[in-house]
Amino acid sequence: MDRKKALYRSVNTRTHGVRHGGGEDYRSSRRREDRVHAGAMGGKQRHGLDYTPLFRFLLSRVGEDWDVVHAEAVARLDKAEPIFWVVARSDAERKPFVRMRESAYYSGLFVDGDNRLQRVDPTLTVEQMEPGCACCTHTFNGVPFTRKYQPPED
């Protein structure tokens, strides 16, 4: 039996200088009086996983039956939550694009009345996207932005 590849991958979290956000260090907050002790020191945030393969998988399945797409995605993931980072659960959650990291954007998706996976804005292209800074390589669905950064005029 062929086992399909997982829709997530590990990223390097051991290299010197790799930072993953997460807020304040324990050492800088341990002497503060307003600090609330919440029990064990272990956090719930899980570092080291990249869901780019999932997002590309979902984009490649636009127009297909949602039940089939969802079942395959869940079977190839460690948890189902990342699916709904891109796929809107309600009309209020629909967005033309979704920002995943500092400079990675993906088309927003939703399930239509015929139970088919669709893009929120099928006319949106990489040519229409504008980068927010000049220091990063911004991508839309894995393709680098074609427009250059234009600083705001005061």
The 8 nearest C-alpha neighbors of each residue, nearest first, counted from 0:
[[1, 2, 3, 4, 74, 75, 5, 71],
 [2, 0, 3, 4, 5, 75, 74, 71],
 [1, 3, 0, 4, 5, 75, 74, 71],
 [4, 2, 1, 5, 75, 6, 74, 71],
 [3, 5, 6, 2, 75, 7, 1, 76],
 [6, 4, 75, 7, 76, 3, 8, 52],
 [7, 5, 53, 52, 75, 76, 50, 4],
 [8, 6, 50, 49, 5, 52, 53, 48],
 [7, 9, 49, 48, 10, 50, 6, 5],
 [10, 8, 48, 47, 49, 11, 7, 12],
 [9, 11, 47, 48, 12, 49, 8, 46],
 [10, 12, 13, 47, 14, 9, 17, 48],
 [11, 13, 47, 14, 10, 17, 46, 18],
 [14, 12, 11, 15, 17, 16, 10, 47],
 [15, 13, 17, 12, 16, 11, 18, 10],
 [16, 14, 17, 13, 12, 18, 11, 19],
 [15, 17, 18, 14, 13, 12, 19, 11],
 [18, 16, 15, 14, 12, 19, 13, 11],
 [19, 17, 20, 16, 12, 15, 21, 14],
 [20, 18, 21, 17, 46, 12, 47, 22],
 [21, 19, 22, 18, 23, 46, 17, 44],
 [20, 22, 19, 23, 44, 24, 18, 42],
 [23, 21, 20, 24, 19, 25, 28, 18],
 [22, 24, 25, 21, 27, 28, 26, 20],
 [25, 23, 26, 27, 28, 22, 21, 29],
 [26, 24, 28, 27, 29, 23, 40, 30],
 [25, 27, 24, 29, 28, 30, 23, 31],
 [28, 26, 24, 25, 29, 23, 30, 31],
 [29, 27, 25, 31, 26, 30, 24, 34],
 [30, 28, 26, 31, 25, 27, 34, 32],
 [31, 29, 28, 32, 27, 34, 26, 33],
 [30, 32, 28, 33, 34, 29, 27, 35],
 [31, 33, 34, 30, 35, 29, 28, 36],
 [32, 34, 31, 35, 30, 28, 36, 29],
 [35, 33, 32, 31, 36, 28, 29, 30],
 [36, 34, 37, 33, 32, 38, 31, 29],
 [35, 37, 38, 34, 39, 40, 33, 29],
 [38, 36, 35, 39, 40, 34, 41, 42],
 [37, 39, 36, 40, 41, 35, 42, 34],
 [40, 38, 41, 37, 42, 36, 43, 35],
 [39, 41, 42, 38, 37, 36, 25, 43],
 [42, 40, 39, 43, 38, 44, 37, 45],
 [43, 41, 44, 40, 45, 39, 21, 46],
 [42, 44, 45, 41, 46, 40, 21, 39],
 [45, 43, 42, 46, 21, 41, 47, 19],
 [44, 46, 43, 47, 48, 42, 19, 21],
 [47, 45, 48, 44, 19, 12, 10, 9],
 [46, 48, 10, 9, 12, 11, 49, 45],
 [49, 47, 9, 8, 10, 46, 7, 50],
 [48, 50, 8, 7, 51, 9, 10, 47],
 [49, 51, 7, 53, 52, 6, 48, 54],
 [50, 52, 54, 53, 49, 55, 7, 6],
 [53, 51, 6, 55, 50, 54, 7, 56],
 [54, 52, 6, 56, 50, 51, 55, 57],
 [53, 55, 51, 57, 56, 52, 58, 50],
 [54, 56, 58, 52, 53, 57, 59, 51],
 [55, 57, 53, 59, 54, 58, 52, 60],
 [58, 56, 60, 54, 59, 55, 53, 61],
 [59, 57, 55, 60, 56, 61, 54, 106],
 [58, 60, 56, 57, 61, 55, 54, 62],
 [59, 61, 57, 58, 63, 62, 56, 68],
 [62, 60, 116, 117, 58, 63, 59, 57],
 [61, 63, 116, 115, 117, 60, 64, 65],
 [62, 64, 115, 61, 60, 116, 65, 68],
 [65, 63, 115, 67, 66, 114, 68, 116],
 [66, 64, 68, 115, 67, 116, 114, 69],
 [65, 67, 69, 68, 64, 70, 114, 115],
 [66, 68, 70, 65, 69, 64, 71, 63],
 [69, 67, 65, 71, 70, 66, 72, 64],
 [68, 70, 72, 66, 71, 67, 65, 73],
 [71, 69, 67, 73, 72, 68, 66, 74],
 [70, 72, 74, 68, 69, 73, 67, 75],
 [71, 73, 69, 75, 74, 70, 68, 76],
 [74, 72, 76, 70, 75, 79, 71, 69],
 [75, 73, 71, 72, 76, 70, 77, 69],
 [74, 76, 5, 72, 73, 6, 71, 4],
 [77, 75, 73, 78, 74, 6, 5, 72],
 [76, 78, 75, 79, 73, 7, 74, 5],
 [79, 77, 76, 80, 73, 81, 82, 75],
 [80, 78, 73, 81, 82, 76, 77, 83],
 [79, 81, 82, 83, 78, 84, 73, 77],
 [82, 80, 84, 83, 79, 78, 50, 85],
 [83, 81, 80, 84, 79, 85, 86, 53],
 [82, 84, 86, 85, 81, 80, 87, 88],
 [83, 85, 81, 82, 86, 80, 87, 97],
 [84, 86, 83, 107, 108, 82, 87, 97],
 [87, 85, 108, 83, 109, 84, 82, 107],
 [88, 86, 109, 92, 93, 89, 108, 83],
 [87, 89, 86, 92, 83, 109, 90, 110],
 [90, 88, 91, 92, 87, 93, 109, 110],
 [89, 91, 93, 92, 88, 87, 109, 94],
 [90, 92, 89, 93, 87, 88, 94, 109],
 [93, 91, 87, 89, 90, 94, 88, 86],
 [94, 92, 87, 90, 91, 119, 107, 95],
 [93, 95, 96, 107, 92, 119, 97, 87],
 [96, 94, 107, 120, 119, 106, 93, 97],
 [97, 95, 106, 107, 94, 105, 104, 98],
 [96, 98, 105, 104, 107, 106, 99, 85],
 [99, 97, 104, 103, 100, 105, 96, 102],
 [100, 98, 103, 104, 97, 101, 105, 102],
 [99, 101, 103, 102, 98, 104, 97, 137],
 [100, 102, 103, 99, 98, 137, 135, 104],
 [101, 103, 137, 100, 138, 104, 135, 136],
 [104, 102, 138, 100, 99, 137, 98, 101],
 [103, 105, 98, 139, 97, 99, 138, 140],
 [106, 104, 140, 97, 139, 96, 107, 98],
 [107, 105, 96, 95, 97, 108, 118, 140],
 [106, 108, 96, 95, 94, 119, 85, 97],
 [107, 109, 118, 86, 119, 117, 85, 87],
 [110, 108, 87, 86, 117, 116, 118, 119],
 [109, 111, 116, 115, 114, 117, 65, 112],
 [110, 112, 114, 115, 113, 109, 116, 117],
 [111, 113, 114, 110, 115, 116, 109, 117],
 [112, 114, 111, 115, 110, 64, 116, 65],
 [115, 113, 111, 112, 65, 110, 64, 116],
 [116, 114, 64, 65, 63, 110, 62, 111],
 [115, 117, 110, 61, 62, 65, 109, 63],
 [118, 116, 61, 109, 108, 62, 110, 115],
 [119, 117, 108, 121, 120, 107, 109, 106],
 [118, 120, 95, 108, 107, 121, 109, 94],
 [121, 119, 95, 118, 122, 123, 107, 106],
 [120, 122, 118, 123, 119, 117, 124, 106],
 [123, 121, 120, 124, 118, 119, 95, 127],
 [124, 122, 121, 120, 127, 125, 95, 106],
 [125, 123, 126, 127, 122, 128, 139, 121],
 [124, 126, 128, 127, 144, 139, 145, 123],
 [125, 127, 124, 128, 145, 146, 144, 129],
 [128, 126, 125, 124, 129, 123, 146, 145],
 [127, 129, 125, 126, 144, 130, 124, 146],
 [128, 130, 146, 131, 127, 148, 144, 147],
 [131, 129, 148, 132, 137, 128, 147, 144],
 [130, 132, 129, 148, 133, 102, 149, 137],
 [133, 131, 130, 134, 148, 135, 150, 149],
 [132, 134, 148, 135, 131, 130, 147, 136],
 [133, 135, 132, 136, 148, 131, 137, 130],
 [136, 134, 133, 137, 132, 102, 101, 130],
 [135, 137, 138, 102, 143, 134, 144, 133],
 [136, 138, 102, 143, 144, 103, 135, 130],
 [139, 137, 143, 142, 103, 141, 144, 104],
 [138, 140, 104, 142, 141, 105, 125, 103],
 [141, 139, 105, 142, 104, 138, 106, 55],
 [140, 142, 139, 138, 143, 103, 105, 104],
 [141, 143, 138, 139, 140, 144, 125, 137],
 [144, 142, 138, 137, 145, 139, 141, 136],
 [145, 143, 138, 146, 125, 137, 142, 128],
 [144, 146, 126, 143, 147, 125, 128, 129],
 [147, 145, 144, 129, 126, 148, 128, 130],
 [148, 146, 149, 145, 130, 129, 133, 144],
 [149, 147, 130, 133, 132, 150, 146, 131],
 [148, 150, 147, 151, 130, 132, 133, 129],
 [151, 149, 148, 152, 132, 131, 133, 153],
 [152, 150, 149, 153, 148, 131, 132, 130],
 [151, 153, 150, 149, 148, 131, 132, 133],
 [152, 151, 150, 149, 148, 131, 132, 133]]
